[in-house]
Amino acid sequence: MYKVESLEQLMAAVPVIRAAVPADLSIAICDLEKFLAYWPGENINLHIQEGQLLHAEEPLTAAIRNNTPLRAEVPAEFYGFEFTGTATPIHDTEGRVIGGIAVQLRRQRELRIISDQIAASLAQASTRLMQVADGAGELAASTQELLALAQKSGEQVSETDKVVAIINNVASQTHLLGINAAIEAAHAGDKGRGFGVVAQEIRKLSNETVSRARTIQDTLGAFKTATSQMGVSIERIASIVQEQAATSEQISAFIEEIQQMSEKLNAFAQKL
């Protein structure tokens, strides 16, 4: 029960109360019939006029009539903004109800809207970032597979070099055989003339084989170099992708922390 000697005494104390409270308040004081004074806040003004009669449905009227303090959450539909209102009966020194005091505290709806928007934006950003991280992970796996294929191709080229070496060896032996056959044909004179033609063809085939083998070897060498360079590039790409995936996870964790802070901000705004 709140007792005062007079409502005028309470009205004199209101400016001190408003200055002492670190919140934007509006305060109204009434007697049993009408409002006696109203102090609007900077951001909350119900436009109550001095001498304005109390409405029968006014919370302050109910508080005085029932001699019971009331508290209500007033939605934005009525005044364009949300606020918490209290209505408290005032008693004189003998305990009789002589009036009431109504206090309105604007709720920080804008703050909650901003925190909700931040939370929604962060949720979308987190979802997109997780998609990027998943894509980076898949790309990293693909580059590893491609790198393995490039390495295998290099190994196969190395094996092919052995085959080319064997061909060169056979060609060399064939060429030597052709030379020996030509010498023997020369020793045989006219009887070895036909054999000499065959020996010449053998040497010709040997020379062509060596030439073809060198061409193949040069081609395989170029392919091996390109494969090696491709492997280096793939390794670099894989390293970058892995770094991006790790960075995405770090950013995602940071966004999650901000989301938690936004939720705390929202919870705090709900209490304002």
Beta strands, then each sheet from edge to edge (+ up, - down):
strand 1: 25-30
strand 2: 35-39
strand 3: 70-74
strand 4: 83-91
strand 5: 97-106
sheet 1: 2+ 1- 5+ 4- 3+
end
